[in-house]
Amino acid sequence: MKTRHFLLALLAGATLLATAGQAAAQQQRPIRLVVPYAAGGPIDVTARMLAERVKDSLGTVIIDNKPGAGGNIGADIVAKAAPDGLTIGIAATATHVVNPWLYSKIPFNAATDFAPITQMVRVPNVLVMNAETAQRLKINTVADLIRYAKANPAKLNYGSGGNGSAGHLAGELFKKQAGIFALHIPYNGGNPAQLALLSGQVDFNFDNLATAAPNIRSGKLKAIAVTTLQRSSAMPELPPVADTLKGFSIDTWWGLVAPAGTPHDVVVKLNQAFVAALNAPETKTRFATLLAEPVANSPEQFGAFMKSELSKYEAVVKATGARVD
């Protein structure tokens, strides 16, 4: 009898050890953070910064770059992953609020297939003109630009990195809210569009502040305003377009999401770790070198923000008539 009790106790102990071992193994498995763009870009760089900072609280976070189809391939991988907190991904302006309206078919539902964790970054865009053009036309402010466009119909043009690009959508939203016309000239990428502006082939662009900053500082480009609702800490002297056109806001952002159905407590744990990383002084300093502003918020706040952005970009994309497929 004693032998039987001993064996039962031994078996129970072994079961407990096995269960604990499985839990520990689950806890030690690395988290995969899917970046839907190529390595080396701003989104990839900021993701790697945060992955390094959260390793003490979350363990190893492996960056998995899955570029292609405007970010749709990587986003779809996250949408279809197991909702266990071990696969998370980047949600960006393009993948989660622009592509749903640009593409006739995408393999995921941006509104329902993801569990928001936190926003990460906001990067202001900037309204810029060729400096010589701005001087010749006496344009120094948003109001000056609108006044000139109304007094000289169809004389202005603007460039962008292509149909459906951030610069294109910003330009069309600006035209709509300002009640002006300017001819859109699409280029094959942001760099050719900026070269066209520098050479005077186009009059103005909406460009990423980080990209435009060197030419603004050298005096080749005239910065008129930023497209965020508030001034940017990177160039605090620039007013927002919204000071003239109420509510105008079209910046670049990205954040973190998990697959829909991820348990709430898992999402909360991820949120706490990444928010702490975003609020660290070192993170703010390193992001500042990219002219990027850390944005840490709750899953509920990030979810509400993405819902609002999805609705806004539906109207903007439909107004442009832009399609990718």
Beta strands, then each sheet from edge to edge (+ up, - down):
strand 1: 31-35
strand 2: 61-65
strand 3: 87-92
strand 4: 114-123
strand 5: 125-130
strand 6: 157-160
strand 7: 183-186
strand 8: 204-208
strand 9: 221-226
strand 10: 252-259
strand 11: 293-294
sheet 1: 2+ 1+ 3+ 10- 4+ 11-
sheet 2: 7+ 6+ 8+ 5- 9+
end
